[in-house]
């Protein structure tokens, strides 16, 4: 149990939905809603001010959609974990969000208790994706494999990179990986950059999906 509740910022242009999610979250002793925004622009402003642990953000919003807001937040190097929360289960949207730096992708039609469980996972550094999207994501990654290599080369990784790959597959953030391996966040970041290049993969999400498919996350 965390010593202080995980702070969450809600960014969604539907007040009724925000209210419902806020009520659910406030029933949890280890989570609290730090702020609410009804647009991407307002969300960015609040995120930079509040620096919440988690940001739960809608994909489809007027003026600035969730992907654009996500990119702008990452450009500001915000450390918050950002979870897209949307009705869209389209492959293009899922892949675009994750490649833009999302730490998860949850669908609005999920059961309330499942959403809360996923937020708990996200709060401790895990990657969260709605169950029915994992197969879709794996298919998308398979169809977009780099041409210069038919498959990522696991044997090209150093022992340390292999350790980090397994922890990425478990959904751990750089901070959590560093803590587990007793190395700095910056060192983890360098290792992640190197292993992405060696495996010809574009994001840690692609690494996680590939590693799970290959069974590399076990043992």
C-alpha positions as CSV (number, residue, x, y, z in Angstrom):
1,X,0.0,0.0,0.0
2,X,1.4,3.4,-1.0
3,X,2.1,5.8,1.9
4,X,0.4,8.6,0.1
5,X,-2.6,8.2,-2.3
6,X,-1.8,8.2,-6.0
7,X,-2.9,11.6,-7.5
8,X,-5.0,11.4,-10.7
9,X,-5.9,14.1,-13.2
10,X,-9.0,13.5,-15.3
11,X,-9.1,15.0,-18.8
12,X,-12.4,14.5,-20.6
13,X,-14.9,16.8,-22.2
14,X,-17.9,15.0,-20.7
15,X,-18.7,16.3,-17.2
16,X,-21.0,13.5,-16.3
17,X,-18.4,10.9,-17.1
18,X,-15.8,12.7,-15.1
19,X,-18.1,12.9,-12.1
20,X,-18.8,9.1,-12.3
21,X,-15.1,8.3,-12.5
22,X,-14.2,10.7,-9.7
23,X,-16.8,9.1,-7.4
24,X,-15.4,5.6,-8.1
25,X,-11.8,6.7,-7.5
26,X,-12.7,8.5,-4.3
27,X,-14.0,5.2,-2.8
28,X,-10.4,4.0,-3.0
29,X,-8.2,5.0,0.0
30,X,-5.0,4.9,-2.0
31,X,-6.1,7.1,-4.9
32,X,-7.5,10.6,-5.2
33,X,-8.6,13.0,-8.0
34,X,-6.2,15.9,-7.9
35,X,-7.9,17.8,-10.7
36,X,-10.3,17.8,-13.7
37,X,-10.0,19.4,-17.1
38,X,-12.6,19.5,-19.9
39,X,-10.1,20.0,-22.8
40,X,-6.7,19.0,-23.9
41,X,-5.3,22.5,-23.5
42,X,-6.7,22.9,-20.0
43,X,-5.4,19.4,-19.2
44,X,-1.9,20.2,-20.2
45,X,-1.9,23.4,-18.1
46,X,-3.2,21.5,-15.1
47,X,-0.8,18.6,-15.6
48,X,2.2,20.9,-15.5
49,X,0.9,22.6,-12.4
50,X,-0.2,19.5,-10.4
51,X,2.3,16.9,-11.7
52,X,-0.1,14.1,-10.8
53,X,1.0,10.4,-10.6
54,X,-1.6,9.4,-13.2
55,X,-3.4,11.2,-16.0
56,X,-6.6,9.5,-17.4
57,X,-7.3,11.2,-20.7
58,X,-10.0,10.9,-23.3
59,X,-8.9,10.3,-26.9
60,X,-11.6,12.2,-28.8
61,X,-12.0,15.8,-27.7
62,X,-12.7,19.0,-29.7
63,X,-10.0,21.4,-30.7
64,X,-7.1,19.2,-29.4
65,X,-7.5,15.5,-29.3
66,X,-5.9,13.1,-26.8
67,X,-3.1,12.1,-29.1
68,X,-2.0,15.7,-29.6
69,X,-2.3,16.5,-25.9
70,X,-0.3,13.4,-25.1
71,X,2.5,14.4,-27.5
72,X,2.6,17.9,-26.0
73,X,2.8,16.5,-22.5
74,X,5.7,14.2,-23.5
75,X,7.5,17.2,-25.1
76,X,7.3,18.8,-21.7
77,X,9.0,15.7,-20.2
78,X,6.2,15.3,-17.7
79,X,6.8,12.2,-15.6
80,X,3.1,11.4,-15.0
81,X,1.9,8.0,-16.3
82,X,-0.7,8.8,-19.0
83,X,-3.6,6.4,-19.7
84,X,-5.9,6.9,-22.7
85,X,-9.5,6.2,-21.7
86,X,-11.8,6.0,-24.8
87,X,-14.6,4.3,-26.7
88,X,-12.3,3.7,-29.7
89,X,-11.0,0.1,-30.2
90,X,-9.6,1.0,-33.6
91,X,-6.1,-0.5,-34.3
92,X,-4.8,2.9,-35.6
93,X,-5.9,4.8,-32.5
94,X,-4.4,2.2,-30.1
95,X,-1.0,2.0,-31.9
96,X,-0.8,5.8,-32.4
97,X,-1.5,6.4,-28.7
98,X,1.1,3.9,-27.5
99,X,3.7,5.1,-29.9
100,X,3.1,8.7,-28.8
101,X,4.0,7.8,-25.3
102,X,0.9,6.5,-23.6
103,X,1.4,4.2,-20.6
104,X,-1.9,2.4,-21.2
105,X,-5.1,2.3,-23.2
106,X,-8.4,1.5,-21.5
107,X,-11.9,1.3,-23.1
108,X,-14.8,3.2,-21.6
109,X,-17.1,0.2,-21.8
110,X,-15.1,-1.8,-19.2
111,X,-16.7,-2.7,-15.9
112,X,-16.1,-0.1,-13.1
113,X,-14.3,-2.6,-10.9
114,X,-12.0,-3.6,-13.8
115,X,-11.1,0.1,-14.4
116,X,-10.2,0.6,-10.8
117,X,-8.1,-2.5,-10.8
118,X,-6.3,-1.3,-13.9
119,X,-5.7,2.1,-12.3
120,X,-4.2,0.4,-9.3
121,X,-1.8,-1.4,-11.6
122,X,-0.9,1.8,-13.5
123,X,-0.2,3.6,-10.2
124,X,2.6,1.1,-9.3
125,X,4.2,1.5,-12.7
126,X,2.5,-1.3,-14.8
127,X,1.5,-0.9,-18.4
128,X,-2.3,-1.3,-18.7
129,X,-4.3,-2.3,-21.8
130,X,-7.9,-3.5,-22.0
131,X,-7.8,-7.3,-22.4
132,X,-9.6,-7.4,-25.8
133,X,-7.0,-5.0,-27.3
134,X,-3.9,-7.2,-26.6
135,X,-4.6,-9.5,-29.6
136,X,-5.3,-6.6,-31.8
137,X,-2.1,-4.9,-30.8
138,X,0.0,-8.0,-31.3
139,X,-1.5,-8.3,-34.8
140,X,-0.7,-4.7,-35.6
141,X,2.9,-5.0,-34.5
142,X,3.3,-8.2,-36.5
143,X,2.1,-6.5,-39.6
144,X,4.4,-3.5,-39.1
145,X,7.7,-5.4,-38.5
146,X,10.8,-3.7,-39.9
147,X,11.8,-5.0,-43.3
148,X,15.5,-5.3,-42.6
149,X,14.9,-8.1,-40.0
150,X,12.2,-10.7,-40.0
151,X,12.2,-10.9,-36.2
152,X,13.9,-9.1,-33.3
153,X,17.2,-10.8,-32.3
154,X,17.1,-11.5,-28.6
155,X,20.6,-13.0,-28.6
156,X,22.0,-9.6,-29.6
157,X,21.1,-8.2,-26.1
158,X,23.5,-8.0,-23.2
159,X,22.6,-9.8,-20.0
160,X,21.6,-6.4,-18.4
161,X,19.4,-5.6,-21.4
162,X,17.7,-9.0,-21.2
163,X,17.0,-8.3,-17.5
164,X,15.4,-4.9,-18.4
165,X,13.5,-6.4,-21.3
166,X,11.8,-8.9,-18.9
167,X,10.8,-6.2,-16.5
168,X,9.4,-4.0,-19.4
169,X,7.4,-7.1,-20.3
170,X,6.0,-7.1,-16.8
171,X,4.9,-3.5,-17.4
172,X,7.3,-1.8,-15.0
173,X,8.3,1.9,-15.5
174,X,11.9,3.0,-15.8
175,X,11.7,4.1,-12.1
176,X,10.5,0.8,-10.9
177,X,13.0,-1.1,-13.1
178,X,15.8,1.0,-11.6
179,X,14.6,0.3,-8.1
180,X,14.5,-3.4,-8.7
181,X,17.9,-3.6,-10.4
182,X,19.5,-1.0,-8.1
183,X,20.5,1.4,-10.9
184,X,19.4,4.9,-11.8
185,X,16.4,5.9,-14.0
186,X,18.9,7.5,-16.4
187,X,20.9,4.2,-16.7
188,X,17.6,2.3,-17.4
189,X,16.7,4.8,-20.1
190,X,20.0,4.3,-21.9
191,X,19.6,0.5,-21.8
192,X,16.1,0.8,-23.1
193,X,17.2,3.0,-26.0
194,X,19.9,0.5,-26.9
195,X,17.7,-2.6,-26.7
196,X,15.0,-0.9,-28.9
197,X,17.6,-0.2,-31.5
198,X,19.0,-3.7,-31.4
199,X,15.5,-5.3,-31.6
200,X,14.4,-2.9,-34.4
201,X,11.3,-2.0,-32.3
202,X,9.9,1.5,-31.9
203,X,8.5,1.6,-28.4
204,X,8.6,-0.1,-25.0
205,X,5.0,-1.3,-25.7
206,X,6.2,-3.1,-28.8
207,X,9.0,-4.7,-26.7
208,X,6.5,-5.8,-24.0
209,X,4.1,-7.3,-26.5
210,X,6.8,-9.1,-28.4
211,X,8.5,-10.4,-25.2
212,X,5.2,-11.8,-23.9
213,X,4.4,-13.4,-27.2
214,X,7.9,-15.1,-27.2
215,X,7.5,-16.1,-23.6
216,X,10.6,-14.1,-22.6
217,X,8.9,-12.6,-19.6
218,X,9.0,-15.9,-17.7
219,X,12.1,-17.1,-15.9
